[in-house]
Each structure stands twice: as C-alpha cells, then as structure tokens.
Amino acid sequence: MKRLSIAAAVLLAGSVLAQGYPAKPIKFVVPFSAGSATDIVARTVGEAMGKSLGQTILVENKLGAGGTIATAQVAKSEPDGYTVLIHSSGHALNPSLYPNLGYDTLKDLTGVTTLAAIPNVLVVNPSKGWKTQAELIAAVKAQPGKFNYASAGIGSGTHLNAEIFRLQAGIDALHVPYKGTPDAMTNVIGGANDWFFAPLASALPLIRDGRLLALSVSTKTRASNLPQVPTSIEAGLPDSDYTLWVGMIVPSGTPAAVVKKLHDEALKALATPELKERMAKLGADPFTMSPDAFNAYIKTEMDVAARIVKAANLKAQ
C-alpha cells in the first residue's frame, strides 16, 4: 500500500475533521467587555451562526492588555475551529505597542473574515458646552494639558482613533484607558473624561436619549443613523478618517476546510434580512472578505498603525 506523505496526511486529517465540524459548542473569545461594539457583533453574529450550524456558540469576554491576553489564549489553543477570536482594529495596533506579545500576529493566527465596519463617534457630555468638533479643539488648544480623553483600552481601535484625531488637531491631552467601551462612556457621561471616540454600535442609544452629544463621526462618509452629524473631515480635519472593524480570527494550523466553513457560515449569517436589520440598527455595516484578503488587510493595517504609533510616540503603559 502506498504511504501518504506528511502533507497529504495533514490535509486528509483536516478534511475528516471538517466533515464532522462542528461536533460540539464553539467558543468566541472577545477581548473587550460585554456591551462593547466587538462584543455586540460577536453575540449578534454568533447567535445566527449557532442556529445555522446546530451548535451553541459561547462568548467569553477575556479582558486586559489591549486585547493581547485574549489573543494569546486563542493563538495557543488547539487549531480545530472550536476556539475563535472576535477582535477589532486593535489587533493590528498591538504589535507596535507591546514588544512582548507572547505570539506572532501574522504567524500564529490567521483571518477568517471581517464581520463589520463601525463608525466611531466623537462624543462628549452635553454639559461641556461644546457644540462642534472645532469648539472642542479650540478649548483644548486654549488650555493645553487641562483635558483628557477616554479609550476602551491601550491598543484598542478607539485608542488609535483618538490618536489620529489628536495628531490631526495638533492638541495635547491626557489619555485615560479603560477595560472596555461601557466604562469609558460611563465616565464621559459622568464628566470624569472630556471626550471619547465611541463605537456607534455602543453609543447610539446614549446619543438618542441625550446623555451623550455626538460632534463628528470618524468615517469618510456620514453615518446613516446620524445623518445630521458631520464627519471629522467635514468638521475641519483632513486625513482624520478611521473605520473600526471587527473580524473573526483562528489559530494558524486550523484546517482550511474548517476555516472555509466558519467563513461561509459567517457570510451566510450576515446576509440574512434579520441580521442586516439588527446590524443597521446598531450602526454597523456588514463587512466581509476572503481569508487571504483578510490576512493581507491585517498586514496593511499593522503597517498603518506602526506609523501612527511612531508619530504619536505611543507606548503601552
């Protein structure tokens, strides 16, 4: 009998695994707190995928170190498709911020697909008295060092967005990182922090009930849920656009057939009218790509983030 080569044996094993996949619940590991934009997308997509796959999809919120703790956990997990990372744009920022990640972003992990693109919204407490982005910038320039801004954590997409804004505006303020978007928004509402680039999916209800005031959105075009709010570019800051993305990532070595299964099921879920409606209400746009395209996109995003980290002289605290 002709013996299989090692490569052929690996492919065969992967194919056999994929045929019975999933045979047990799948775990989505989310690096941010419950109620964050990444968590909301993970739970929304996971619920739809679970129904289609006939398996429960569990969500584990593993906080800390800008998402690197959760990412390391997934990178070191069994590459069988049962432990999946749902991360955001911060995934591409962390390699430039943390010199000792404990994993290699490009070698130890592989992309399945992006899931959603979400505008960030520059929000303030209405009592601050700023009605526009320009008024905020003018106030900070008039009293440098007096103000501070929140983020969902060092290395998060909200942090990177804030630094792009700060560089473009030419302002100096103190960065105050939290463990997630809900904590950051709570402290902006309470007045402890002056502004925050909040993911629209999390901030929209608070904007609508008047507890937060939106001054601008981070994307190149206005958000359909906030058509009256200008983009940061329209409000006077060229090259300040930024889109927060959420994506699905697995350990390298996960069989290609399993990656394809996850990819196809995610796209099928995002294409359903029910999920489209739910995502639209959140201000999140379905945003998908092939595994190869996603891996290339992560590399490009890492290069962009590295330039911003250098320009802003950012360091993990």
N, C-alpha and C positions, 0 to 999 in steps of 0.2 A: 504494500500500500504506500502510495506517495505521501510523504510527510509534508504538512503545511509549513510555510515559512513563518517566522515570528510575526511579521507584519500581517500576513493573511490570517493567522490565528487571532490576532488582536481585532481585526475587522470582523471576523466571524463572531467572536465573543460579544462585540459591540452590537452586532446585528441581532443576535439572540436576545440580549438584554433589552433592546429597543422593542422587540416583538411583544414582550410582556410588560412594557412600561406604560403607565405606572402601575405597579402591583401593591403599592402602599401609599400613605399620605406623603405629600411633598411639602417641604418647609421653605417658605420665603423668609430670608433674613433681611431685615430692614435696619440700616444704620442709625435711624433717627426715631424720635418718639412718636407714639400714637397721636394722630391728628396732624402730623406734618404732611406736606404735599406728597413726599415719597411714600409714606405710609398709606395715605388715602388711595393713591394709584395702585399700590401693591394689593390692597384689600379689594378694590373695585375689580381689577383685572383677575386677581386670584379667585374671587368668587365665581366669576363667569367661566374661567378655565376649569375650575374644580367640577362644575356641573357637566361640562363637556367631556372631561376625562373620566368622570365617575369616581373621583377620589377627592378626599378632603385636602385643601391647601391651607396649611397653618402659617400664621405670620408671627415671627419672633422679632421683637424690637431689641436690637443689641447696640446700645449707645456707647459713645466715647471716642475720643481722639479723632474727631472729624470723619468718622465712619471707618477708620482703619482697623478697629477691633473687630467689627463685623466682617469686613473684607478679608482679614487674615483668617478668621474662622472658616469662611467659605473656601478660601484658597487651599486650606489644609484638609478640607473634608473629602470624603470619598467621591471621586468623579463619576457618579452614577445617575445624576439628574434629580436626586431627591433633596439636595441642598442647593438652593438658588438664591443668589444675591439680587436684591432690587435696590439699586443705588441711583444716585443723581450725578449731576455735573461735577460734584466734589470728588468723584472717583478719579477724574483726570487731573485734579489740582493737587491731591495729596502727595504724589511722588516728588513734587517740587518743594513741599513744605516739611515733610517728615523724612529725614535722612535714613532712618532705620525702620522701615515699614514692617519687616518680617515676611514680606512677599514681594514678588516682582509683578507689577501691574500687567505687563504685556506677556510675560512667560507663564505665570501661574494661573491666569484667568483668561477666559475667552467670552466674547459677547454673543448673546443670543439674538436680541433685537432691542432697539429703543422702543419705548412704550408711549411716552407722552412728552409734549413740549408745553411748558407752562410759563407764562409771563411772570416776572417778579414785579411787584408794585411798591413804589416808594411811599411808605405810609408814616403818618405822624399822628400824635394826639391832637385833635382839633383845637384844644386849649392853647397850643403853642402859638397860634395866631398866624402861622404861615399858610397862605392860600395857594402858593405855587412853588415849584421847584426852585425858581430863581430867587424867591424870597428866603427860602431855607439857606441857599448858598450864600446870599448876601449877609445873612445873620451870622453864619459861621465865620465868614471872612472878617466881619467886623469885630469878632471876639474869638480869635483863634485859641484853641486849647480848652474852651469852655464846654464844648458839646461832645456828645458821644453817640455811637450808633450800635445797634444790636445785630447779631447774626445767629443763625441756627447752629453755630459751632465753627471753630477754626477748620478751614478746608472745605466747608460746605459751599454749595452754589450760591447761597445768599451772601456768604462772606466775599467770594470772588466778585460778585456783582457790586457789592458795596465798595470794593477797592477800585474797580473800574470807574465807578461814579466819582470817588474821591480824587483819583488821578485826573480825570477829565475836568472836574470842577476846580481843581487846584486848592483844595481845602485840607485842613488838619483837624482831626478829631480822634477821640479815643474809641477803639474797638472793644465791645463787650460781647464775648461769645457765650452762648447758652447751649444746652444739650438738645435743643430742638426748636422748631418754629413756634409751637404754642407758648413756651416760656418767654421767648423773645417778644412775641406780640403782647403777652400779658404785661410785660414791663414797659413797653411803649405806651400801652393804654394807661398804665399807672403813673406814667411820667418819669420813671427812672431812666429811660433811654429816649433819645430825641428822635431817632428815625430808624427804619428797618426796611430792607428790601424783601418783603414777604411774598412767598409764592401765592399767586392769585387763588389757587385752589383752597388754601387755608384762610386767606384774608377776606375773601368776598363777603361772607355773612357779616363780618365786623364792620366792613365798609358800608354795607347797605343799612345797618342799624345805627350808623353814625358814631360808633366808638372809635373808628379809625378814619382818617382822611387820606385819600389817595392823591398824590401830587403828580405822579407820572408812572408810566409802565416801561419796562426795560426792553421790550421787543421793538423791532423796526417798524411794525405797524400797530395800531391801537388794538386793544383787547375788545373782542365783540361784547363781552359782558360789562365793559366800562368804556363805551364809545366816547363819552364826554371827557375822558382823561387823556391828556397828550402823552406821546412817547417822550422819553428823556431826550431824544434827538430833537423833536419838535420844540421841547422846552428849553433848548439852547445848548445842548452838549453833543457836538458831533462825535461819532465813533464811541458812543456810550452804550450801544445796544448790547443786550445779553439775553440769551434764552436758557432757562433752566430745563434740562432734560432728565427724564427718568428712564432707566433701562434695566434689562434682565441679563445677568452675567452668571456663568457657572465656572467650576474649576477646569483648568486645562486637562485634557485627557478624557473628558466626558465624550462618550461615543457620538460620532457625527449624526447618527440616526436619532439619538436622544435629543441632541441639540436641535435638530430639524423638527422633531415632534413638539418640543417646547415652543420653538419659533412659530410653527404653523398654528398651534393652538392659541398662542397669544394674539396672532393676527386675526384668527377667526373670532376670538372674543371681542377684539377691538372693532370688528366690522359689524357687530350686531347692532340693530337700531337702539336697543335698550342701553347698551354701554355707550354708544355715541351720544345719546341724550344725557346720560349721567355725567360723562366727561365734559360735555358742553356746559352743563350747569356749574361744574367746578371751574370752568375757565381753562380746562386742559384740552389740548388738541391731540388726537391720536397721531403718533409719530413713529413710523416703523422703518426698518431696513434689514437687509440680509445680515447673517452673522459676519461674513467677510467685510461688508461695508461698515458694520458697527465697530469692528476691531480697528479698521483704518480711521474711522471717525474718532475713536478714543485716542489714538496716537496723535492725530491733528489737534485735538482738544488739549492734550498734555503739552504739546509744543506752545500753544497759545497761552496756557496757564503759566508755564515756566517764564515766559516773557513778562507777564503781569506781576508774578511773584518777585522777579528781579527789579522791575521798575518801581514797585511799591515797597521794596525791601521787607517783605513779609517773612515772618518766622513763626514756627509753632511755639506757642507759649508753654 
